[in-house]
Amino acid sequence: MIEINNITKSYKETKALSGINLNVDEGELFGLIGPDGAGKSTLIRILMTLLLPDSGEAKLDGLDVVKNYKHIRKMVGYMPGRFSLYQDLSVEENLNFFATVFGTTVEENYDLIRDIYYQIEPFKTRRAGKLSGGMKQKLALSCALIHKPKILVLDEPTTGVDAVSRKEFWEMLKNLQEKGITILVSTPYMDEADLCDRVALIQNGQILDVDSPKRITDKFPRKIIQVGAQNMYKLINDLRAYKKAEAVYAFGQFAHFTGFNDEVETIELEGYLQNLGHEKIIAEEIPAGIEDVFMSLMEQ
């Protein structure tokens, strides 16, 4: 449903995309995972016919994004990273406006947005600018769906919303996928990768890996030791100073440690930290997560 072949894009001296190749299958929920500045939004804007690539080609349902941009805009639903609806219009007015732009009505396509819209319907007369982050998100998604698009593209839709709204939003995406819509979603949150059928890890305008989240972590060959102690700052510095340390990263209240040649054992690390005066030490081997794989690929 989405074909991307050797797409490049530069802003003056900055190379935003370097030869991106990617395919998204029909009915797939596909995640574009990477930090800010990785190139996610640039790629999405090219797919949405808002930017021209420097080279390469991209097609949506067989239509070229440069030659057939008018057709593409009618068949895709796009939710940009920044809330872009009319802040002075009410919820109801925004929805009616977008339906009219696409030559349809809210009533005609209500079945597609019903499960989303019922949560904001009590506020239908409230101005969009006065809604909470989670409500704005639901309204933007409803407007992107009102013309029954074949492909739904969302650029960091859960940035800046609370954890409950994030969870609800991904449940909505799963429901939309069941209705046959192909979904491409970008996110800087690594934990959201597990909610996708397949993901592409992107950094510095390059694809690091493409696969299902499980296969990406299963093929990671390294041993990860999760380490915790009372003084986190001292812990990380001491772990990085250890002679056998290859990589040490902070992950919440723990540090993830990788040793040279995976020869370091948990009991060895515990003894090292005890000798340095650390208290309440936890050291256990854990399976790699998407974040561990991402950090390793970045290092390489």
MODA-V621495 format. One line per field, one symbol per residue. phi: phi as a letter, one per 20 degrees, with the letter a starting at -180 (. if undefined). psi: psi as a letter, one per 20 degrees, with the letter a starting at -180 (. if undefined). burial: 1 if it has 9 or more other ideal C-beta (glycine too) atoms within 8 Angstrom, else 0. A space follows every 10 residues. Layout:
BEGIN
phi: ???
psi: ???
burial: ???
END
This chain:
BEGIN
phi: .cccclfcbc dleeeeccmf cacdffmedd dddrfgnfof fffffffeme ceffbnbccd lneffefdff fffedddccf fefceffeef gfffffffff gemccfffdf ffdgfefffd gfdfeefgfe efgfffffff ffffdfdlff cdccdlfdfn dfffffffff ffffffffen eecdcdbeef ffgfeefccd ecblmceeac afgfffffef eeeddeccaf dfffgfffff effdfdbcce cmecdddceg llefdffffg fffffenfcl ecbbfcffdg fffgffffff
psi: hpppolpqpq ndipohpnlp pqppqpjqop poprrpjhjg hgghhghjki qpqhrrqqqo lippighkhg gghhiqppor hpojrohiqr gghgghghgg hjkaqghhjh hhjghghhhi hikhiqqhij qrghhgghgh gghhiijmqh ppppolhjpj qrhghggggh hggghhhhjj pppppqqioh iihiiqgqqp pppkjqphqp aqhghghhjp iqpppppqrg ngghggghgh iphjpgppqp ncjrqpppqp jkipqghggg gghghjjqql ppoqpqqqrh gggghghgg.
burial: 1101011111 0000011011 1101000111 1111000111 1111111110 0010011111 0010110110 0110111110 0000100011 1011111111 0101010011 0110011001 0011011100 1011111111 1111111010 1111111100 1000110111 0111111000 1111111101 0110110111 1110111110 1010011001 0101111110 0101110110 0100101110 0001111110 0001010011 0111000100 1110000101 1111111000
END
